[in-house]
C-alpha cells in the first residue's frame, strides 16, 4: 500500500542527499586557494549499508557518506536508508513506549525511509548541526518525522535568531501552529537532564506528523530539508574566516563531549538503531571526531 | 540496623581510597627526574560531593578526587560516597528490573557506600582500568558488589594472564567458585552488543554478593580492593618506558571512544547515577579525557 508515495519519498531523500553533498563539497573546496595542495580537496566517501538479516532476506539498506578532515568540515556524515520487514520485538517495545501506538501488533510489517545529517566543523566558531527527516509506515499508520537543531559551542544570538527565523518561515508556510509546537518539542527533545541544559540552541523537532493530508505533509517534510542547506551555509560563509585559538578549541571539544553524552544516552534514533541491530558505524556516524571530558 | 557494619564498610572505602591515591601519586612522581620541573608533580584534586535534596535533608555524599595531565596518568578519578535516604521511584524501577528484588517496597529506606576508580593512562601501552566495590543495604536485604576490569587498546596476552591470575588467587582464597562465576559475569557485563565485543580483556564482576556470612563477604570485598593496586601497578612499572608514536595514540583514542560508548549506553552505575540525580561530573568521572570516533 502507498507504493507510489513510498517511491516518491525515498527518491526525494536521495535527491536531497545529493544536493547536500554537492553543496558541502563546494563549500569545502572553495576554501583552498592553493591549487597544488590536496588540503581542502577532501570528498565524501560513500559506503552502502544493509540491514542485517539472519537468512539473507532483503530488509533494505542505504548509503552512508562521510567527509573528514576538511578545512571547514572536520567530520560530516549524511546517511540515507530505506528499510522494511517485520518490526522486531525490541523495536515494537521501543515504539509502543515512545509513540502513540499502544496497539501495535507483534511483528508488524513496516517501511521507513529517511535522511540524517550531522556536521562537526573544524572552527569552534562554526556550530555543529543536525538534520533528520523520515517517513514511517506500518499497516496501521504512517507519519513523517524530523528536525533540525543548531549546536554552537560559542553561542551567537544573531545566528540563533536567523536560524530560528528560517525555520519559522518554512513552518508558517504550511501551518502557523507548526513552528511554536515543533520548536517547543525540540527544546524538550534535546534537553540533557543530567546537565540541566539543552545540547544547543534548539530548532524544530517533530514526529508522528500526520495531518491526514499526505501530500501536504510530504511537502512540509521536503521544505524542512530544503531549508537546512541555506540556513547552515549562511552561517558557514559568514564565520568561516574568524580566527580561533586553543581556548576556543577547548570549548569545542568539551561541547562535543556533551553532544556525545546526549547522543549515546538519550537520542531515540541512536537507541532504536543500536537496539535493532543496524550497522553501528552508520548509527554512530553522529559522534564527534574528537571529544574531551574534564 | 547493621550500624557497626556500615561504619566499618565506609571507613574501609576511605582507607582504600587514601591508599590508592598515595600509590598513584608515588608512581606518577617517580616518573620525573627533573627536580626543577613541575611536570610529573601533578596531584589529585579533591572535591566533596553531596547528593542533592529538595529540602536540604542530609542524603549523604562523598569525595571525588581527580589527577590529570601526568606523565603516566592522563586522567584518573577515585570517587567514594556513602549515601542514604529513600530510594526514588526511578531507582526502585531500575533496581527491580536489574536486581533480584521484585518485591522492593516503594520508597524504601536504603544505605549504600562504595568506591569507584577509573584510570586513563597517557601511554597507549598502559591499559585503562576500572575498579569498583560497594555495599548496599535496604531493610529487606544487604549485599556487596564490585569488579575490576582491564581495558588495553593494545592487548598483551602476558598482561591479561597475570591480571586474571591475581584476581583468581584473591577469589580462590574465599571460594573456588567465585573466580569462574565472576569472570563470566564480567565477560557478559562488559560486552558491547552493538560492537559485538567486550570493552577490554575482562576481569571480575559481582553483584548481590551475599553468602549469608557478612564478615566473610566484607573480607572478600576488601581483598578485591587490595588486589587492584599491585595488579595494576605491576603493569605500569613494567611498561611505563615503552616508546609510542601517533599510530599507538590513534588506537588509544579510538578505544576510548568505545569505552565512552559502553559507559554512556550500557553501564548500570552510570545509568543509576544519572537517573537518580547525582552530581553528573562525579558520575561521568569515568569518561576518557580525550576520545575519537572515525
Interface residues (C-beta under 8 A of the other chain):
Chain A: X68 X75 X193 X194 X195 X253 X257 X260 X261 X264 X265 X274 X277 X280 X281 X283 X284 X287 X288 X289 X290 X291 X292 X293 X294
Chain B: X68 X75 X193 X194 X195 X253 X257 X260 X261 X264 X265 X274 X277 X280 X281 X283 X284 X287 X288 X289 X290 X291 X292 X293 X294
